[in-house]
Each structure stands twice: as C-alpha cells, then as structure tokens.
Amino acid sequence: MPSVISTHWAASEAELKRPKSKQRPPPREDELALFRAAVTDVVPLENTRVHHEPEPPPAIPRQRELDEAAALHESLHGEALVDLYLEGGDEAAWVRTGIPHSVLRDLRRGRWAIRAYLDLHGHTRDEARIAFNQFIAECRTLGKRCVRIVHGKGLGSPGREPVLKRLVLGWLTQKTEVLAFCQARTVDGGAGAVVVLLQAAKK
C-alpha cells in the first residue's frame, strides 16, 4: 500500500518536469518612447453619463379632487336613488315621489323615444354643470321630454370611479322638472349614459 509521502513526492516530481511558460520580456526603451509619442495628444473623455431619477407618479389634478368631493357631497345630501330589478337587471334608477313606477318601467324598456342628447365627456365639474343646466332648460323649452345624457363610465378616473356619473345623477334628482331617469340601454350607451324623462312644458 503506497504511503501518503510517496504520493506527494510523485506529484511534486511531475510538476517539476513540466515546461515553464515563457514570460513576456519587458518593453524596450524605444518601444516605450514610441508609445508615449503616440498618446501625447490624447485627451481623456469626460464622464457624460447622466443619472436619471425615476419619474414620479402623475399627480391627480386639483380639479379632479374637487369633483370627487362634490360628487360625494351631493350623493349624501341629494335624494336617494332606488335600485330597481327590471328584466333581470340591477341598475341605479330613480323616480320622483308621487310618480307611478310604471313610468320608470316604460322608460327602462325604451317606450319613450329619445329626442335629444348631451355628451359630457372630458368636461370638468363646473363645465359639466353649466352644460347640463343649459341642456335641461333648452329641452324643456322645445318640448323634448325624453333625453339622454352621456356621462361616461369613469374608466380614466383614479380608481376607475365614475365621478361625473355620480354628479349627473345627483343633479337630476335636484331638478323639479325631472320625473324619472334610468341607465340607458346598451344600444344607447349602457352604463355610460342615462335616459331622463322631463315634465311636459306648461302651455
């Protein structure tokens, strides 16, 4: 049985017999002089790297915050909406006290022809309210009783909340000339619009 000492000795002897790699000789003086002459006019590059901070998240516009606060206030202080289950649906609808629910049912089923519409997409709260008031007044003057208001679904709002929708529904309950309203049918805008029934103009 070979001993540990003899194994170590054999390995050492083999290593001694290996040819040693040739070391590169140091550069001659004339080579160094040639290199110095070649780099005499070289100018170090400036550090042009720019540290980019991550962009901050977009700030929520102040007007949007005011609109959300107004929507919450009006939903708390306006008349309550009633949830009606019509034809298997579960949609917010409203009918003024004293008006038969059959009026709302007919409105929901499209038995009233829509005579005018208002699109509030992209409006701020103040712009929307002015346009809303003007539209209702004009429709009353012209005798257009069934109208449609497009408020959008709120997909672009923070938290995807329909701020303008809540505002419009609150305004409608505050208008004495509004008898009822309900979510529009799919062909008329679905959840992004509301169909409104107005009082007949007094002659």
C-alpha positions as CSV (number, residue, x, y, z in Angstrom):
1,M,0.0,0.0,0.0
2,P,1.6,3.3,-1.1
3,S,2.2,5.8,1.6
4,V,1.0,9.4,1.6
5,I,4.6,10.7,1.5
6,S,5.4,8.8,-1.7
7,T,2.2,10.1,-3.4
8,H,3.1,13.7,-2.6
9,W,6.6,13.2,-3.8
10,A,5.5,11.7,-7.1
11,A,3.2,14.7,-7.7
12,S,5.9,17.2,-6.9
13,E,8.4,15.5,-9.3
14,A,5.8,15.6,-12.1
15,E,5.3,19.2,-11.6
16,L,9.0,19.9,-11.8
17,K,9.2,18.2,-15.1
18,R,6.5,20.4,-16.7
19,P,7.9,23.1,-19.1
20,K,7.6,26.5,-17.6
21,S,5.6,29.1,-19.6
22,K,7.7,31.8,-21.2
23,Q,7.4,35.2,-19.5
24,R,7.0,38.2,-21.8
25,P,10.1,40.4,-21.7
26,P,9.7,43.9,-20.5
27,P,9.3,46.6,-23.3
28,R,12.4,48.1,-24.7
29,E,13.1,51.8,-24.2
30,D,12.5,52.6,-27.9
31,E,9.0,50.9,-27.6
32,L,8.1,53.0,-24.6
33,A,9.2,56.2,-26.4
34,L,7.1,55.3,-29.4
35,F,4.0,54.7,-27.2
36,R,4.5,58.0,-25.3
37,A,4.7,59.8,-28.6
38,A,1.5,58.2,-29.9
39,V,-0.6,59.2,-26.8
40,T,0.8,62.7,-26.3
41,D,-2.3,64.5,-27.8
42,V,-4.9,62.1,-26.4
43,V,-7.5,63.9,-24.2
44,P,-9.4,61.9,-21.6
45,L,-13.1,61.6,-22.3
46,E,-15.4,63.5,-20.0
47,N,-17.9,61.5,-17.9
48,T,-21.2,62.2,-19.8
49,R,-23.3,59.7,-18.0
50,V,-26.4,61.3,-16.5
51,H,-28.2,59.8,-13.5
52,H,-31.9,59.5,-14.3
53,E,-34.2,59.6,-11.4
54,P,-37.4,57.5,-11.8
55,E,-40.3,59.7,-12.9
56,P,-42.7,60.4,-10.1
57,P,-46.3,59.1,-10.5
58,P,-48.6,61.7,-12.2
59,A,-50.2,64.0,-9.7
60,I,-54.0,63.9,-9.5
61,P,-55.3,67.3,-10.8
62,R,-56.7,69.6,-8.2
63,Q,-59.9,70.0,-10.2
64,R,-60.5,66.2,-10.2
65,E,-60.1,66.1,-6.4
66,L,-62.8,68.9,-6.1
67,D,-65.1,67.0,-8.5
68,E,-64.8,63.8,-6.4
69,A,-65.5,65.8,-3.2
70,A,-68.5,67.4,-4.8
71,A,-69.8,64.0,-6.0
72,L,-69.6,62.6,-2.5
73,H,-71.4,65.7,-1.0
74,E,-74.2,65.6,-3.5
75,S,-74.6,61.8,-3.1
76,L,-75.0,62.3,0.6
77,H,-77.3,65.3,0.5
78,G,-79.3,64.6,-2.6
79,E,-82.4,62.4,-2.9
80,A,-81.7,58.7,-2.5
81,L,-81.6,56.5,-5.7
82,V,-83.7,53.4,-5.7
83,D,-82.4,50.1,-7.1
84,L,-85.0,48.5,-9.2
85,Y,-84.7,45.0,-10.6
86,L,-86.2,45.2,-14.0
87,E,-85.9,42.4,-16.5
88,G,-83.2,40.8,-14.5
89,G,-81.1,44.0,-14.3
90,D,-79.6,45.6,-11.2
91,E,-79.1,49.2,-12.2
92,A,-79.5,52.6,-10.4
93,A,-82.7,54.3,-11.3
94,W,-84.9,57.0,-9.8
95,V,-88.5,58.2,-9.9
96,R,-89.8,61.3,-8.2
97,T,-92.2,60.8,-5.3
98,G,-95.8,60.6,-6.5
99,I,-94.9,59.4,-10.0
100,P,-96.0,55.8,-10.7
101,H,-93.2,53.2,-11.0
102,S,-94.8,52.2,-14.3
103,V,-93.4,55.4,-15.8
104,L,-89.9,54.3,-14.9
105,R,-90.5,50.8,-16.2
106,D,-91.6,52.2,-19.6
107,L,-88.6,54.4,-19.7
108,R,-86.3,51.5,-18.9
109,R,-87.9,49.4,-21.7
110,G,-87.4,52.1,-24.3
111,R,-91.0,53.0,-24.8
112,W,-90.1,56.7,-24.8
113,A,-88.3,57.9,-27.9
114,I,-85.1,59.8,-27.1
115,R,-85.4,63.3,-28.6
116,A,-82.1,64.9,-27.7
117,Y,-78.8,64.0,-26.1
118,L,-75.9,65.7,-24.3
119,D,-72.3,64.4,-24.3
120,L,-70.3,65.5,-21.2
121,H,-67.1,63.5,-21.9
122,G,-64.0,65.5,-20.9
123,H,-65.8,68.2,-19.0
124,T,-64.8,69.4,-15.6
125,R,-67.4,69.5,-12.9
126,D,-68.2,73.2,-13.5
127,E,-68.2,72.9,-17.3
128,A,-70.5,69.8,-17.0
129,R,-72.9,71.5,-14.6
130,I,-73.3,74.6,-16.9
131,A,-73.8,72.4,-20.0
132,F,-76.3,70.2,-18.0
133,N,-78.4,73.1,-16.8
134,Q,-78.5,74.7,-20.3
135,F,-79.4,71.4,-21.9
136,I,-82.3,70.7,-19.5
137,A,-83.7,74.2,-19.9
138,E,-83.5,74.1,-23.7
139,C,-85.2,70.6,-23.9
140,R,-88.0,71.9,-21.7
141,T,-88.5,75.0,-23.9
142,L,-88.5,72.8,-27.1
143,G,-90.9,70.2,-25.5
144,K,-88.4,67.4,-25.7
145,R,-89.4,65.2,-22.8
146,C,-87.2,62.1,-23.2
147,V,-83.5,62.9,-23.4
148,R,-80.1,61.1,-23.0
149,I,-77.1,62.4,-21.1
150,V,-73.7,60.7,-21.7
151,H,-71.5,60.9,-18.6
152,G,-69.0,58.1,-19.4
153,K,-68.0,55.1,-17.4
154,G,-65.2,56.7,-15.5
155,L,-62.5,54.3,-16.7
156,G,-60.0,57.1,-16.9
157,S,-60.5,58.4,-13.4
158,P,-58.4,57.4,-10.4
159,G,-59.6,54.1,-9.0
160,R,-61.8,53.9,-12.1
161,E,-64.6,55.6,-10.2
162,P,-67.4,57.2,-12.3
163,V,-67.2,60.7,-10.7
164,L,-69.1,62.5,-13.4
165,K,-71.8,59.9,-13.4
166,R,-72.5,60.4,-9.7
167,L,-72.6,64.2,-10.2
168,V,-75.1,63.9,-13.0
169,L,-77.4,61.6,-11.1
170,G,-77.3,63.9,-8.1
171,W,-78.1,67.0,-10.3
172,L,-81.0,65.1,-11.9
173,T,-82.7,64.4,-8.5
174,Q,-82.4,68.2,-7.7
175,K,-84.3,69.3,-10.9
176,T,-88.0,69.6,-10.2
177,E,-88.7,69.1,-13.9
178,V,-87.1,65.7,-13.9
179,L,-89.7,62.9,-13.3
180,A,-87.5,59.8,-13.6
181,F,-84.3,58.5,-15.1
182,C,-82.6,55.2,-15.6
183,Q,-79.4,53.7,-17.1
184,A,-79.5,53.7,-20.9
185,R,-80.0,50.6,-22.8
186,T,-76.8,49.0,-24.4
187,V,-77.6,50.5,-27.8
188,D,-77.9,53.9,-26.2
189,G,-74.7,53.9,-24.2
190,G,-75.4,51.4,-21.4
191,A,-73.6,52.2,-18.1
192,G,-72.0,55.3,-19.7
193,A,-75.3,57.2,-20.2
194,V,-78.6,57.9,-18.5
195,V,-82.1,58.4,-20.0
196,V,-84.2,61.1,-18.5
197,L,-87.9,61.8,-18.6
198,L,-88.9,65.5,-18.2
199,Q,-92.2,67.1,-17.3
200,A,-94.3,68.4,-20.1
201,A,-93.8,72.1,-20.6
202,K,-96.6,74.3,-19.3
203,K,-98.6,76.0,-22.1
